[in-house]
């Protein structure tokens, strides 16, 4: 399931235009009353349940064990992108803690003359040096915190970009077989969440470490004043901390149990609001059902969030009550120490300031410790996934290949991961430069798998595929792909200029002149269309962006073919290259293929059997094996020919 985060509120509950309006109760929106009853969407659940269990089992001890690991992972990631900012944050944190300690010590010194006998002027004059030190220390601490915040704001986007770039790069370098592994997509989604939360982790780590520094500073002062005070302070803060942990569990449980519903709702929302499907939604009267479906998903998310509000309130109230009870105990302890003469009044005033500082720091530690624990689970997913994908990246051999004159498949078979039956049975085949080869077969016959093997997008599980005698398993994959031009069934509508949509994939495309770009466009019949665009080759092809323009489906397909032809590849593979083209565009493309055939091996995968007549050689696949091969005339004349049967069916339409 594709992960799509959606933070949109439920759709506005305005009355639908086709609402019957039979119920006039103001509390029930008309849109809800108007829609017909439909089969509700199935309940969905996210596969990452181990995170739910981890949050449910989160104790202070478990958090204390796991949070340092999350801090270390965050520090390593931050250190790798900007060491100067990391050092700035660390130094600023230490200065902030030092400023707190100096300020509390200075306050203690200032309190003595302030509560002693004498005139107000004399008291103030005696306390002035200590007050100045306290003010300067407080200013230094505040300035250090501001600098740390500035450094974190500079570090955050770098951390987020580094995490995102790493995971995108590894996805693009992974073997295609990795995508076929069971659970790969789920693990990828969890890792993407970790990458998204990397920026939050950096900010949370700063706040958490600042709380630790402030706590150490304040606790040191309290311990010096009287060891009992630190223990009483801990009692006053721990209930709130435990309440924070339990509240975090509730929040996460609600988040986890609505994750799949929110993800699917987000995907559906895009489909409901994009212009790409607007015609189908309206003309086929899908609106009522789809809105009802979307409303049901909104209600489920809303209901579970509301259900979590009650327990959250109870836990928060109980934690606050216990914390308040123990806070009163701390004030009572201070009063008892002063009344019994075990602590001077001046020291009691300092203890109050220190306890407030330590309390805020401890609350911050508990709160952000729970947040770090939560985010750290996903950051762990991120690092685990990176380790996994690094072992699956395309790293085969070092042999360098050139544009092939001959491609041989010897006893080749391929079985997808977690499958028992092979997609391709053992087959042998030879393709030669100058040939136009047509690949024909029913859906699931193995055509796409064969294309992947010929172009080294994947390696056979049995046998060898070789270019001019070089086994592709021992060749550098990038050196192979430099000589491949591929037009797959699903090609990109890249939101780039028309020029880049043609030159995309060339390592030094900017060094080429536009004459070559125009030549590739002319070969597929796109030159006239591109010249009519406002900026010609410089026109942005993305209607959703201001100033962008859109092409038709057939024009996009021609552009994809131009992109492959521009590469002047040694192996040109076109998978259903004319499925969206008109007859003129189809004719022009195949005429260009015939004209340029001598310079390359050309493979065309098609279901349009009239097109296979132009091929020099036809390969018919059936159930993962070669059923027959030869010229069009040979196969049509052959008894029990599958091509002959399919061709006859195509002519009867």
N, C-alpha and C positions, 0 to 999 in steps of 0.2 A: 504494500500500500504506500503510495507516495506520500511523503510527509509534507504537509502544507500547514503552517501556523496561521491561525486566523484569530484576530482579537476583535472582530466586529461584533457589535451588539446584535441581538435578534432584529429582524427586519421590522420596519415601521408598521404598526398595526392600523394602517389606513383602510378604509372600506374599499373592497374590490369592486370594479365596475360591474361585474356580473353578480353581485351579491343580491340574494332575494330579499333580504331585509325583513324577514318575518319576526325576528326577535329584536325588540328595541331596548333591551336592558343596556344601560351605558357601560356597565362593567365588563361586558363581553364585546370585544371588537368585532366589527362586521366581517372583516377578512377571515376571522376564525370561524364565524357562523356560516359563511357562504360556501366554504370548500366542502366537496363531497368526501365521504368516508373512503379511505384508501387503505391498502395493506401497509401497515407501518414498516419502516426500515428495520432490518435485523439489528439486534443488540451487538455492538462491536466492542472488542477489548484489545488492548495493546499487549504485545508480546513481552514487553520489558517488565514483567511482574517482579523480578528479583529486586528492583528498586523499591517497589511497594513494601516488600518484606523487610528490606534494609531499613526503610524509614520506620516501619512498625516496631522493629527491634532496636531502634536507636535509643540507647541509654547514654547518660553522661560519660560513662566509662568507654562505651563503644565510640562515641564521638571524639573523645580525647585520643583514642587510638587512630582513628581514620583521618581526622582533620589535619594533623601534621603532614600526612602523605599528600593530601590535596594542596596544602600550602607549598610543599616542596615541588609538586608538579607545576603549580602556577608560577613559582619562582623560576623554575628552569625555562618555562616557555617565555616568560617576560625577559629573562636574562638573554635569551637567544635573539630577541628583537631590538632591545634598547638597554644596554648595560648602564648607560649614564643615568637614565631615568630611574632604574631600579636602585642604583646607589643613592640617588637624590632622595628617593622615598625612604630608604633605610636610615640615612643620616637625619632626615627631617623627623622621623619617628623618634629616634633617640634624643634629638634636641627637644622635642615636645615633652617627652617623659622627664628629661632632666629639668626642663623649665617647670614642670609640675612639682617635682621634688624640692627644687629651690624655693618655689613660691610658698609651698606649705611650711617649709622650715622658717622662711622669713616671716610668715604670718604668725607662727608660734613665738618668734622673738618680739614681734610688734605687740602681741596680746599682753605680754607681761607689763610693760609700762602703761598700757591703756586701762588695765583693771587695777593698777596700783593706786595709792593715794596721791594727792596733789591736785594742782589746778589743771583744767582742761588743756591750757596752752602748753604747760610743762609736759603733760602726758603725750600730747601730739608731737611736741618737739623731740621727745625721747624715742617715739615710735617711728619718726619720719625716715631715718635711714633704712630700717627694715621694710617699711611700706614701699619705699622707692625700689628696693631690691625685689620685693614681691611683684610690684607693677612691671618692672623690666622683665622679670622671669615669665610672668604671664604673657607679656607681649611677644617675647621670644617663642614661647610655646605656641601661641596663636599663629605667629608668622610661619613657624615650622609646619604647622598643620596646613596652612594655606599653600605653602610650597609643595607639601606632599600631595595635596589635592590637585594642584596644577600638574605635577609630574604624572599622577595617575591618569588624569584626563589626556595627557599626551601619550601615555603608554597604552591605554585601553584600546583605541582604534588599531594600534599596531599589533597588539596581541590578537584581537579579533581577526584582522586581516591575515596574520601569519597562520593562525589555526585554520581559517577557511581556505587559504591558498594551498596549504599542505594537503588537506583532505581532497580538494578538487584535483590537485596534481596527481596524487596517488590513484584516484579513481580513473583518471585518463591514462595512467601508465599500467594499470592492472591488466592482466590477461583477461580476455573476454570470458574464459571459462570460470573466472572468479564470480561473475555475475550469475552464473548458473548454480552456484553452490547453495545448499539449503540454508536459509536464514541470513544470507548475505545482505539482503535488502534491509531486514530488520536491524541488523548490527550497524549497517550504514546509517540508518535513520537515527539510531541512538548516538552514534558518533557525531552526526551533524548537530544534534542538540547540544552535545558537549562543546563543539566548536562555537556555537552561538552563545553559550554561557561562559566562554573563556573570558570575555570582557567583564561580565559580572563578577567572575571569580577574582580578577585583579583588584577591582574596587572593594569587594568584600574582604579580601586578604589584607588590604591596607587598613580597613576599619578594625578588623579583628586584631591585627598586630598592634595597632595604636591602643586598643583596649588593654592588651596585655602589658604594654609599656606603662600606661597610666595606672593600671592596677598595681604593678610592682612598685611604682613610685609612691602611690598613696598608702599601700599596705606597709611599706617600709616605715613610713612616718607613723602610722597607727601602731605598729609593733613597738616602736621606740616609746611612744606615749604610754601604751599599756597593752600587753598581749591579749587581754580579754576582749578588747574592742574588735580585733580582727575576727575572732570567732563569732561574736554576736553579729557583726556585719555579714559574714557568710550566711548565717541563718536567715537574715532578712532578705537576702538576694536569691538564695537557692530555690525557694518556692516559685519565684517568678521565672527563674531559668528553667525549672522543670515544666512549668506551664508553657513556656515558649517551645520546648521540645515537643510536648504533646500537641500543641496547636499546630506546629509544623507538620506533624504526622497527619492531622486532620486536613490541612491544606493540601498536602501532597496526595493524600488518598483521593480527595475530590478531583485534583488535577489529573491523577493517573487514571481514574475511572471514567473521565470524560475526554481523555486524550484522543482516542480513536474517533469518537463522535465529533470532536472539534476539528480534527484533521480532515475528515470526510466532508464535514459541513463547509470547511474552508475551500476544499476543491470544488464542491458543488456550487458554492457561491460564485466562484469565478465563471463556471459554465453558465450559470443563470444570468449573469450580467454582461458577458462578453458579446460583442457583435457577431462573432463567428458562428454562434448557434441561434442567433435571434430569429432567423427565418424559420428554422425547424421548430423552435419552441412555439411560435405563433401559428404557423400554418398547420401544424399537426395538433393544435389545441393541447399542448403539454403543460401549459402554465399552471392550471389548477392542481394537477397532481404533483408537479415539481415543487410548487410553493407549499403544499401540504406536507410533502416529504421534508423540505427544509425546515418548516415550522416545527415538525415533530423532533428533529434533531436539536433545534434551539430549545424546545421545552425540556428535553432530557438533560441538556447541559445546565439549563437554568434551575431545574428541579433538584439536581444533585448538589449544585452550589448552595441553594437555599437550605437544603437538608443539612449541610455542614455548618451553617451559621449558628444553629442552636448549641451544639456541642462546643463549638469554638467559644461562644459567649460564656458558657458554664465554666469551662476550664480557665478562661481569663479571669473571671470573677473570683473563683476559688484561689488561684495563684495570687491575685492582688490582695485578697483578704489575709492570707497567710503571711505574705510579705509585709503588709501593714502591721500585723500583730507582732512580728519579730522586730520590725523597725521601732515600734513603741518600746519593746524590750531593750533595744540598744539605747534609746533615750533614757530609759529608767536606769540602765547600767551606768551611764554617764552621770546622771544625777546622784546615784548612790556613791560613786567614786568621789564626787566633789563634796558631798555632805559628810562623808566619813574621813575627809582629809587626805585620801590616797591620790587625789589629782587636784592640781591647782585649777582655778576657774579659767585662767588663760589657756591652759592646756586643753581644757574641755572645749573651748571655742575652736581651737585648732583641730581637735578630734572631730568636731562636727563638720568642718570644711573637708577634712581628709576622708571622712566616711562618705560624704556626698560624692566626692570624686571617685572613691573606690567603688561605690555602689553603681554609679553610671558606667564605670569601666567594666565591672563584672556583668552587668546587664548586657552591655555591648558584646562581651565575649560569648555569653550564652546564646544570645540572639544570632550573632553572625557565625558562631560555631555551628549552629543548626543549619544555617543557610549554606555554609561552606560544605558541611556534610552532604547536604542535598545536591548541590552543584557538583561536588566532588565525585558523586556516583556517575554522573554523565561525563565528567572529565576523564574518569577511569575508562569508560566506554570508548571515549575518543582515542586515548593512548593505546588501549587494547586493539582497537580496529586498525590503527596505523601500523602497529606491529604485525598484525595479520596480513594487511594488504601489501606491506613491504616484501613479504615472502611470496606474494602472488604477482608482483610486477613483472613486466616483460623483460626477462634477462635470459637470453638463450645462448648464443654463441658469439664469436668475434668475426666470423667470415663475412666478407663484404661481397655483395652480388651486384651485377650490372643488369641492365634491361634484358629480359630473357629472350633467347632465341627458341628455347624449347622448355616446356614444363612437363615433368613426368610424375605421375602418381603410381607407385608400385605397391600393390596389395594394401591399399589404404582403407582404414576403417575409423569411425569415430563414435564414441559413446558419451553422452552427456553425463555430468556428475549426478549421482543418485538415480541413474536410470539403468535398467537391466538389459534392455534391447538397444542395439546400436542404431544411431540415426543414419549412418552410412555403413553398409557391409563392405567387405574387402573388395576393392575394385582397382583396376589399373587403367591408366589413361595417358595419352600424350597429346599435348597442344603445341602447335608450332607457329612461329612468327609468320605473319601474312595471312593467317586464317581468320575468318569470322565464324565463330562457333556459337550455335544456338543451343541453350539448355532448356529442355521442356520436361514437364512432369506435373502431376497433380499436387495439390497442397499437401505438405508433409512428406513429399517424396525424397527430400534431402537436398534440394537445390541450394538453399541458403547455407547449409553446412558445407557443401562442396565449394561454394564461393569463398567462404572463410578459410578453407584449407588452401585453395589455390593462391590466395592473397596473403597467406601467413598471418591472418588475423587470429587463427588458432592452429594448434598442431595436432596431427592425428594421434589417436590412442594406439594405433597399430599401423605399421608400414611407414613409407617415407614419401614426402613431397619434395621434389628437387627442381631448382632452376639451373639449367645448363650444368647439371651434375653436382650442384651444391645442395646438400640437405638443408632445408629451411630450419630444421631444429638446431643446426649448428651455425646459422647465419644471424648477423645482427638485424633485429627486426626493423629498425629504422632504415637501414640500407635497402631492405626489401620494399618497404612502403614508399620510398622515394620514387619507385618505378611503377607504382600502382595508381590507377585512376578509377575510383569507385563511385557509382551513382546507385545508392541503395533505394529500397522502396520508401523508407522513411528518411528524408533528407532535411537539412536545416533551412528554415527561413531566417537566416541570420540578420539581426538588426544592425546591419552595416551598410556602407555605401555600395552601390552597384559594382563599382570597381573591385572592392574587397570581397564581394560575394563571388567574383570570378577568380581572383588571384589567391583567395584564401587557401592556406596550406603550402604556399611556396615560401621557402626560407628567405629569399631575397626578392620578394615580389615588387618592392618599391624600386628596384633597379631596372625593371622591365619598362618598356615604352607601351603607351596605350594602344599602339598599332596591334600588338599581339593580343591584347584584351578584346579589341574590336574584331579581330580575326576569329577568336573563339566564339564571340557572340554571333558573328555572321554565320558560322558553321551550323548553328542550331536555330537560326532564324530569329534571334533576339536583338540584332543591331538596330532595326527600325524602331522597336519598342523603346530601347534605351535612349535613342536620340530624341524621342518625344518627351522624355522626363525633363523637369525644370533645370536640373544640373547635369543632365546626361549621366556619365559614369560616377559623378560625385553625389548623386541623389541618394539620400538615406532611404532604405527600403524597410520602413517600419511605420505603418499608418498610426499606431498607437502613440508615437512620439511626435511632438510638435514639429511640423515641417516635413515629416516623413511621408512616403508614398507606398502604396501596396500594389502587388502584382496579382494576376489571376493564378489559379492553380497550375494551368498549363504553362504559363510564363515562368513560374517558379521552377517547374520541372525542366524547362529548357535551360534556365540559369544553372541548375545543378549539373546538367550535361556539359554546359560550357565550362564550368569549373573543372570537371574531369578532363576535358579535351585540352584546356589551357596548360595542363601539366605535361602534355606530350608524353604520356606514360608508355612503358613497354608492355604493360598488361592493363587493358581497359575492360572494366566489368560494368555492365549496365543491367540493373535488376528492374524489370518492368519500366523501361525508361520513357515510354510514351503513353502511360496509362491515363494521363490527364491532358494529352495534346490533341489538337484537332488533326484532321487528315493531312493538311498542308505541312504542319510542323513535323508530324511523324515521317512523312515522305522525305522532307529535307534532312532530318537527322540520319535516317538510314542511308541516304545517298552520300552524306558526308562520311559515314562509317565505312562504306565501301571504298570511297576515294582515298581514305587514309589508312586502309587496312594493311598495306605492305609494310608499314613501319612498326607494327605492334601485333600482339596477340589480342584479339577482341572476343569477349564472351558476352553474349546477350541472353538474359533470362527473360522469358516472355510467355504469356498465355495467349497472345494474339498470334495464332498459327499462320496467318497470312504473311506475317513478318519473317518467319523462319525460311521462307523461300530464298531470301537473299544470302543465307548462310552457306559457307562452304561445307560445313560439317554440323550435323545435328546429333545431340546426345539426349536420349529419352531416359529419364530416371523413373523408377517405380519401386516404392517401398525400400528406399535406401540403396538400391543397386541399379546398374545400367541395364535397362531392358533391351535397348537397341540403339544403334548409332549408324550414321551414314548420311548420304545426301537426301534432300527432300524427295526427289523422284524415286530413289532406291527404297526409301521407307514407305512411301505411299503405295508402291507396287508390291511390297512384301506382304505375304499372307499373315493374318493375325497381328498386323502392326498396330501398336498402341497409338502411334502418331497418326496413322491412317484413320483409326477410330475417332480420335479427338478432333482431327481435321474435318471429318465428315459431320460430326456433331456441330462444329462451329459454322459450317455452311448451311445447316438446317435452321439456324436461328432466324 
